[in-house]
Amino acid sequence: FVEIGPDGVLSGMARQSVVSESAVFVPFLRRNRPEAVTAVTALGRLHVAGVPVDWSRLYEGSGARRVDLPTYAFQHQDYWIVGEQHGADLESIGQEPADHPLLSAVVDPPDSDSVILTGRLSSHAQLWLADHAVGDTVLFPGTGFVELALRAGREVGCSTLEELTLEAPLVLPEHGGVALQVVVDAPDDSGRRPVTVHSRGEATDLPWVRHATGSLTTAVDNVVDGDTAWSTGQWPPADAEPVDLKGFYEDMAEAGLEYGPAFRGLTAAWKSGEHVFAEAGLPEGTEPGTFALHPALFDAALHGVAVAGVVGEGAALPFAWSGVSVGVVGVSVVRVRVS
């Protein structure tokens, strides 16, 4: 239905009278709006609704010409930003941007030495999260909880995650996302700060679920068993035997861990006695961003545990951490020793 007149009054009335989801009402002019813009917009709406529009007549004499459309998502070249969350105008609502791919804002409660970091998780907003699945369920990786705690620690000057225990899995829904809060409480007499990670569904009447609890500290201990020769000397060690990783991720899938491309980062492995040495890297198209250590890369580093064969049969996921600190941030390739 096309309304030719000075405004859209009839179109508005008709929408209340015609009971049909397929009916389209297009006023060609609107009061107090530029006529040319409104008319061309109306033509566009009609075109989208399937009405033939002679565009060549419209642009005749204007010098306009046909051009190829930009590519779209299914042609693997996007023209929009995906996967980053930026605090566009958080200052206007009394919050500070968190400058982190998984966290949006930092909140300092009054009369308290605690800090709250908030964000939103979604396998559609952070596409790489969809590549971490157990069976048919997309789970937020344990390394992601470590990353959240480390980011919260930096906010209060604590560089080491002394311990972190996962209490409940964080399942990402197929549609929509979950709200996220990381809370760092005031320090105790020793300087340790408790940290917790909570989430809840997008409906505000849902309860918060505590997924992880632990402690942060300023102490740093980067010594690995008192032996750093493996990381500074010959790589891999001379006595290490290469491990064939062909079919490795297929075997993991059969055990229930269905890793997508972002989490298939283990590229090489060697065994030497009770040690496994490995290399892992982020796949092409996945950037380290502002993570301390990208959770997908950290997770791939842990796949060396499966190479070592110390977890038995079936799927195994990490649920407890201790003594985690990151010396160099933003890396895309790591060397790993599993003992």
C-alpha positions as CSV (number, residue, x, y, z in Angstrom):
1,F,0.0,0.0,0.0
2,V,1.5,3.3,-1.1
3,E,0.2,6.6,0.3
4,I,0.5,9.6,-2.0
5,G,0.0,12.7,0.2
6,P,1.6,15.2,2.5
7,D,2.1,12.7,5.4
8,G,1.7,9.1,6.6
9,V,-1.7,9.4,8.4
10,L,-3.5,6.9,6.2
11,S,-0.7,4.4,6.4
12,G,-0.8,4.6,10.2
13,M,-4.5,4.0,10.3
14,A,-4.3,1.2,7.8
15,R,-1.7,-0.7,9.9
16,Q,-4.4,-0.9,12.6
17,S,-7.1,-2.1,10.2
18,V,-5.3,-4.7,8.0
19,V,-4.6,-8.0,9.8
20,S,-1.7,-9.4,7.7
21,E,1.9,-9.8,8.5
22,S,2.8,-9.5,4.8
23,A,1.1,-6.2,4.3
24,V,3.5,-3.2,3.7
25,F,2.5,0.4,4.0
26,V,4.7,3.1,2.5
27,P,4.0,6.8,2.7
28,F,5.9,8.7,0.0
29,L,6.0,11.9,1.9
30,R,6.2,12.8,5.6
31,R,5.6,16.1,7.3
32,N,8.7,18.0,8.2
33,R,11.0,15.6,6.5
34,P,13.1,16.3,3.3
35,E,10.9,15.3,0.3
36,A,13.7,13.8,-1.8
37,V,15.2,11.7,0.9
38,T,11.7,10.5,2.0
39,A,10.7,9.6,-1.5
40,V,13.9,7.6,-2.3
41,T,13.6,5.8,1.1
42,A,10.0,4.9,0.1
43,L,11.3,3.5,-3.2
44,G,13.9,1.4,-1.3
45,R,11.2,0.0,1.0
46,L,9.1,-0.9,-1.9
47,H,12.1,-2.6,-3.7
48,V,12.8,-4.7,-0.6
49,A,9.2,-5.7,-0.4
50,G,9.4,-7.1,-4.0
51,V,7.9,-4.2,-5.9
52,P,9.7,-3.6,-9.3
53,V,11.4,-0.2,-9.2
54,D,13.0,1.3,-12.4
55,W,16.2,2.6,-10.8
56,S,17.7,3.6,-14.2
57,R,14.8,6.1,-14.6
58,L,15.4,7.5,-11.1
59,Y,19.1,8.1,-11.7
60,E,18.9,9.1,-15.4
61,G,21.1,12.1,-16.1
62,S,22.8,12.0,-12.7
63,G,26.0,10.2,-13.8
64,A,25.3,7.3,-11.4
65,R,26.5,3.9,-12.5
66,R,26.2,0.3,-11.3
67,V,29.0,-1.0,-9.1
68,D,29.6,-4.4,-7.6
69,L,28.3,-4.9,-4.1
70,P,30.8,-5.4,-1.3
71,T,31.3,-9.0,-0.2
72,Y,29.2,-10.4,2.6
73,A,29.8,-12.7,5.5
74,F,29.6,-16.0,3.6
75,Q,32.4,-14.8,1.3
76,H,34.8,-14.9,4.2
77,Q,35.6,-11.2,4.1
78,D,33.8,-8.9,6.5
79,Y,33.3,-5.2,6.5
80,W,32.3,-5.0,10.1
81,I,34.0,-5.5,13.4
82,V,33.2,-8.8,15.1
83,G,34.2,-10.1,18.5
84,E,35.4,-7.0,20.3
85,Q,33.5,-5.2,23.0
86,H,34.3,-1.5,23.5
87,G,32.9,0.7,26.2
88,A,31.6,3.3,23.8
89,D,30.4,5.9,26.4
90,L,30.8,4.2,29.7
91,E,32.1,7.4,31.4
92,S,28.7,8.9,30.9
93,I,27.1,6.3,33.2
94,G,29.9,6.4,35.8
95,Q,32.0,3.5,34.7
96,E,35.5,3.0,33.3
97,P,36.2,1.0,30.1
98,A,38.0,-2.3,30.9
99,D,39.9,-2.4,27.6
100,H,39.5,-6.2,27.4
101,P,37.9,-8.5,24.8
102,L,35.7,-10.2,27.4
103,L,35.1,-7.4,29.9
104,S,33.5,-4.0,29.2
105,A,33.6,-1.9,32.3
106,V,35.3,-1.4,35.7
107,V,33.1,-0.4,38.7
108,D,34.6,1.0,41.9
109,P,31.9,0.7,44.7
110,P,31.9,3.5,47.2
111,D,33.2,2.9,50.7
112,S,34.9,-0.3,49.7
113,D,38.3,-1.5,48.5
114,S,36.7,-4.0,46.2
115,V,36.5,-3.8,42.4
116,I,33.9,-5.2,40.0
117,L,34.6,-5.9,36.3
118,T,31.6,-6.5,34.1
119,G,31.1,-7.9,30.6
120,R,28.9,-10.1,28.4
121,L,29.8,-13.4,26.8
122,S,28.3,-14.8,23.6
123,S,29.4,-17.3,21.1
124,H,28.2,-15.0,18.4
125,A,30.0,-11.8,19.7
126,Q,33.2,-13.7,20.6
127,L,33.1,-16.2,17.7
128,W,36.1,-18.2,18.9
129,L,34.2,-19.3,22.0
130,A,32.0,-21.5,19.8
131,D,35.0,-23.7,19.0
132,H,35.2,-25.0,22.6
133,A,32.5,-27.7,22.9
134,V,32.0,-30.7,25.1
135,G,29.6,-32.9,23.2
136,D,27.0,-30.5,21.8
137,T,27.5,-28.0,24.6
138,V,29.6,-24.8,24.2
139,L,31.5,-24.3,27.4
140,F,33.5,-21.2,28.4
141,P,37.1,-22.6,28.7
142,G,38.8,-22.9,32.1
143,T,41.7,-20.8,30.7
144,G,39.1,-18.1,30.1
145,F,38.4,-17.9,33.9
146,V,42.2,-17.6,34.5
147,E,42.3,-14.7,32.0
148,L,39.4,-13.0,33.7
149,A,41.0,-13.3,37.1
150,L,44.4,-12.1,35.8
151,R,42.7,-9.0,34.2
152,A,41.0,-8.3,37.5
153,G,44.3,-8.7,39.3
154,R,46.0,-6.1,37.1
155,E,43.3,-3.6,38.1
156,V,44.3,-3.8,41.7
157,G,48.1,-4.3,41.3
158,C,48.1,-8.1,41.8
159,S,50.1,-9.8,39.1
160,T,49.8,-13.5,40.2
161,L,46.8,-15.7,40.4
162,E,47.7,-17.7,43.6
163,E,44.9,-20.2,43.2
164,L,41.6,-20.6,41.3
165,T,39.1,-23.3,41.6
166,L,36.2,-23.8,39.2
167,E,32.9,-24.7,40.9
168,A,30.4,-24.8,38.0
169,P,30.7,-24.8,34.2
170,L,29.6,-21.8,32.3
171,V,27.4,-22.9,29.4
172,L,27.0,-20.5,26.6
173,P,23.5,-20.5,25.1
174,E,22.8,-21.1,21.5
175,H,21.1,-17.8,21.2
176,G,21.9,-14.6,23.2
177,G,24.5,-14.4,25.8
178,V,25.3,-14.2,29.5
179,A,26.1,-11.3,31.8
180,L,29.5,-11.6,33.6
181,Q,30.9,-10.1,36.8
182,V,34.4,-10.6,38.2
183,V,34.7,-9.3,41.8
184,V,37.9,-8.6,43.6
185,D,37.5,-8.1,47.3
186,A,39.6,-6.0,49.7
187,P,43.0,-7.5,50.7
188,D,43.6,-9.4,53.9
189,D,46.5,-8.8,56.3
190,S,48.9,-10.7,53.9
191,G,47.9,-8.7,50.9
192,R,45.9,-11.5,49.2
193,R,42.7,-10.5,47.5
194,P,39.8,-13.0,47.1
195,V,38.4,-13.1,43.5
196,T,35.2,-14.6,42.2
197,V,33.6,-15.0,38.8
198,H,29.8,-15.0,38.4
199,S,27.4,-15.1,35.5
200,R,23.7,-15.1,34.8
201,G,21.4,-15.2,31.8
202,E,20.2,-12.1,30.1
203,A,16.9,-12.0,32.0
204,T,17.5,-9.9,35.0
205,D,15.3,-12.0,37.3
206,L,17.7,-15.0,36.9
207,P,20.0,-15.7,39.9
208,W,23.8,-15.2,39.6
209,V,25.8,-18.4,39.5
210,R,29.3,-18.5,41.0
211,H,31.7,-20.3,38.6
212,A,35.1,-19.7,40.1
213,T,36.7,-18.6,43.4
214,G,40.3,-17.9,44.2
215,S,42.9,-15.5,45.4
216,L,45.3,-12.9,43.9
217,T,48.6,-11.8,45.2
218,T,51.5,-9.5,44.2
219,A,54.1,-12.2,44.6
220,V,55.7,-13.5,41.4
221,D,57.6,-16.8,41.0
222,N,58.4,-17.6,37.4
223,V,60.9,-20.4,38.2
224,V,59.8,-23.7,36.7
225,D,61.2,-26.6,38.8
226,G,64.4,-24.5,39.1
227,D,65.2,-25.4,35.5
228,T,65.0,-22.9,32.6
229,A,67.5,-24.6,30.3
230,W,64.8,-26.2,28.2
231,S,63.4,-22.7,27.3
232,T,66.8,-21.0,26.7
233,G,68.9,-23.8,25.2
234,Q,68.4,-26.3,22.3
235,W,64.8,-26.6,21.2
236,P,63.5,-29.3,21.3
237,P,65.9,-30.9,23.7
238,A,68.4,-33.2,22.0
239,D,67.1,-36.4,23.6
240,A,63.4,-35.7,22.9
241,E,61.6,-38.0,20.5
242,P,58.9,-36.4,18.2
243,V,55.3,-37.4,18.7
244,D,53.0,-37.9,15.7
245,L,50.0,-35.6,16.1
246,K,48.1,-36.9,13.1
247,G,44.5,-37.5,14.2
248,F,45.1,-36.0,17.6
249,Y,42.1,-33.7,17.5
250,E,39.9,-36.4,16.0
251,D,40.8,-38.6,18.9
252,M,39.9,-35.7,21.3
253,A,36.6,-35.4,19.6
254,E,35.8,-39.0,20.1
255,A,36.6,-38.5,23.8
256,G,34.0,-35.7,23.8
257,L,36.1,-32.6,23.4
258,E,35.0,-31.2,20.0
259,Y,37.5,-28.4,19.4
260,G,37.0,-26.0,16.5
261,P,39.7,-24.3,14.6
262,A,40.5,-21.6,17.2
263,F,41.3,-24.3,19.8
264,R,43.3,-26.6,17.5
265,G,46.5,-24.8,18.3
266,L,48.9,-27.7,19.2
267,T,51.3,-27.9,16.3
268,A,54.2,-30.1,17.5
269,A,55.2,-32.3,20.4
270,W,58.2,-34.3,21.7
271,K,58.7,-36.7,24.6
272,S,61.7,-37.0,26.8
273,G,61.4,-39.3,29.8
274,E,58.5,-38.0,31.9
275,H,58.4,-34.7,30.2
276,V,56.4,-33.6,27.1
277,F,57.7,-30.6,25.1
278,A,55.2,-28.9,22.7
279,E,54.6,-25.9,20.5
280,A,51.2,-24.2,20.2
281,G,50.0,-21.2,18.3
282,L,46.9,-19.2,17.5
283,P,45.4,-20.1,14.1
284,E,45.4,-17.6,11.3
285,G,42.7,-15.0,11.8
286,T,42.7,-15.2,15.6
287,E,44.7,-12.3,17.1
288,P,46.1,-12.1,20.7
289,G,44.4,-8.8,21.2
290,T,44.6,-7.3,24.7
291,F,44.5,-10.7,26.4
292,A,47.3,-11.4,28.8
293,L,47.4,-14.9,27.2
294,H,44.6,-15.7,24.7
295,P,42.5,-18.4,26.3
296,A,42.5,-20.5,23.1
297,L,46.3,-20.4,23.0
298,F,46.5,-21.2,26.7
299,D,44.1,-24.1,26.2
300,A,46.1,-25.5,23.3
301,A,49.2,-25.4,25.4
302,L,47.4,-27.7,27.9
303,H,46.8,-30.2,25.2
304,G,50.3,-31.4,25.9
305,V,48.8,-33.0,29.0
306,A,46.8,-35.3,26.7
307,V,50.0,-36.1,24.8
308,A,51.6,-37.0,28.1
309,G,48.8,-39.5,28.6
310,V,48.4,-38.6,32.3
311,V,44.7,-38.0,32.3
312,G,43.5,-41.5,31.3
313,E,40.7,-42.1,28.9
314,G,37.8,-39.8,28.2
315,A,37.4,-36.0,28.3
316,A,39.3,-34.1,31.0
317,L,39.1,-30.4,31.6
318,P,41.1,-28.3,34.1
319,F,39.3,-27.2,37.2
320,A,42.0,-25.9,39.6
321,W,45.0,-23.6,39.0
322,S,47.8,-22.3,41.1
323,G,50.7,-19.9,40.8
324,V,49.7,-18.3,37.4
325,S,51.5,-15.2,36.2
326,V,52.2,-13.9,32.7
327,G,55.5,-12.2,32.0
328,V,55.0,-11.2,28.3
329,V,51.6,-10.4,27.1
330,G,50.1,-10.5,23.6
331,V,52.0,-13.5,22.3
332,S,50.6,-15.8,19.5
333,V,53.1,-18.7,19.8
334,V,54.2,-20.6,22.9
335,R,56.6,-23.4,23.9
336,V,55.4,-25.7,26.6
337,R,56.8,-28.2,29.0
338,V,54.5,-30.7,30.7
339,S,55.8,-32.6,33.6
